[in-house]
Amino acid sequence: MKLRIRHCAECPKCSTRYLAGFSPYRNGSYLKPFVTRFSEEWMLHCACGAATRWTANELKLYVVSGPAYCRGYGTTEEVLPAGERLRMWR
């Protein structure tokens, strides 16, 4: 089975995890990049109504299931923190 490890942003309200670079998403959400003077940042506008600002350092690595990868987002069961999932595979 192929592991898909990607940087993701997680909505703090509904916990949906979004893969960076797949925006806009089919559920109406989008992750909008913008560059500030000192860092690259993103604004996540989630379908649940939450809007969250992310810096490059805050995006975390996740192991993404096939269906979630195809959609560009997934649940906490489909998109697992990379360290947690990689330990399970050993």
C-alpha positions as semicolon CSV with decimal commas, in nm:
position;residue;x (nm);y (nm);z (nm)
1;M;0,000;0,000;0,000
2;K;0,134;0,341;-0,097
3;L;0,168;0,596;0,182
4;R;0,059;0,948;0,093
5;I;0,226;1,193;0,330
6;R;0,113;1,553;0,285
7;H;0,103;1,886;0,465
8;C;-0,248;1,962;0,591
9;A;-0,442;2,228;0,778
10;E;-0,707;2,120;1,029
11;C;-1,024;2,317;1,090
12;P;-1,040;2,394;1,464
13;K;-1,422;2,387;1,460
14;C;-1,510;2,063;1,273
15;S;-1,166;1,890;1,264
16;T;-1,174;1,833;0,887
17;R;-0,818;1,810;0,756
18;Y;-0,738;1,980;0,425
19;L;-0,443;1,898;0,201
20;A;-0,244;2,204;0,104
21;G;-0,242;2,258;-0,272
22;F;-0,580;2,096;-0,342
23;S;-0,793;2,409;-0,297
24;P;-1,073;2,484;-0,377
25;Y;-1,241;2,176;-0,230
26;R;-1,563;2,005;-0,340
27;N;-1,736;2,085;-0,010
28;G;-1,702;2,460;-0,073
29;S;-1,397;2,512;0,148
30;Y;-1,078;2,675;0,026
31;L;-0,725;2,739;0,149
32;K;-0,610;3,075;0,019
33;P;-0,235;3,142;0,018
34;F;-0,089;3,485;0,072
35;V;0,259;3,611;0,146
36;T;0,335;3,851;0,426
37;R;0,659;4,038;0,469
38;F;0,817;3,767;0,683
39;S;0,642;3,439;0,610
40;E;0,408;3,249;0,384
41;E;0,060;3,216;0,529
42;W;-0,277;3,068;0,437
43;M;-0,635;3,141;0,530
44;L;-0,858;2,833;0,558
45;H;-1,224;2,902;0,489
46;C;-1,404;2,584;0,593
47;A;-1,751;2,473;0,484
48;C;-1,853;2,469;0,853
49;G;-1,815;2,848;0,863
50;A;-1,479;2,871;1,042
51;A;-1,198;3,086;0,904
52;T;-0,846;3,021;1,034
53;R;-0,508;3,171;0,952
54;W;-0,210;2,935;0,917
55;T;0,163;2,994;0,880
56;A;0,394;2,754;0,697
57;N;0,531;2,629;1,031
58;E;0,182;2,537;1,153
59;L;0,100;2,302;0,864
60;K;0,165;1,947;0,987
61;L;0,248;1,623;0,808
62;Y;-0,030;1,367;0,781
63;V;-0,072;1,023;0,624
64;V;-0,372;1,050;0,392
65;S;-0,602;0,764;0,285
66;G;-0,676;0,712;-0,085
67;P;-1,034;0,848;-0,077
68;A;-0,933;1,156;0,126
69;Y;-0,644;1,219;-0,113
70;C;-0,882;1,212;-0,411
71;R;-1,114;1,464;-0,241
72;G;-0,832;1,679;-0,102
73;Y;-0,969;1,661;0,253
74;G;-1,085;1,407;0,507
75;T;-1,188;1,317;0,859
76;T;-0,956;1,249;1,150
77;E;-0,995;0,877;1,072
78;E;-0,889;0,923;0,707
79;V;-0,606;1,171;0,765
80;L;-0,376;1,068;1,051
81;P;-0,078;1,252;1,201
82;A;0,229;1,116;1,021
83;G;0,423;1,017;1,332
84;E;0,127;0,824;1,473
85;R;0,049;0,638;1,151
86;L;0,412;0,557;1,065
87;R;0,462;0,398;1,410
88;M;0,159;0,176;1,342
89;W;0,318;0,050;1,016
90;R;0,644;-0,067;1,182
